[in-house]
Amino acid sequence: MLLLLGVFFSTKSVALIEDLPSGLEETKGYKSSAKNCFIAAGIYAVTMVLAAHQKWVNSRTGDTQKLTHT
């Protein structure tokens, strides 16, 4: 979703003109918003990769970490 939003900001979609920062001129606003969307999408991707790695590591160790009652 954020990737698509970044692409639409990059192509200067007229539908997103109301979402531009108010202090910047139009071209810089589109560019800044597109960059922010791409950065956020990258952060989400890194988080997903880390979560998938942790799930994989935890599934490999599985039964070896069960507690035994004495």
LINBEL-V215099 format. One record per pair of residues at least 4 apart in sequence whose ideal C-beta (glycine too) atoms are under 6 Angstrom apart, sorted by the first residue. I is the first residue (numbers start at 1). GAP is how many residues later the second one is. Records with the same first field share a line. If there is no record, write none. Layout:
I = GAP + GAP
//
This chain:
2 = 35 + 38 + 39
3 = 38
5 = 32
6 = 28 + 31 + 32
8 = 5 + 8
9 = 21 + 24 + 25
10 = 24
12 = 18
20 = 9
21 = 8
24 = 4 + 5
28 = 4
61 = 4
//
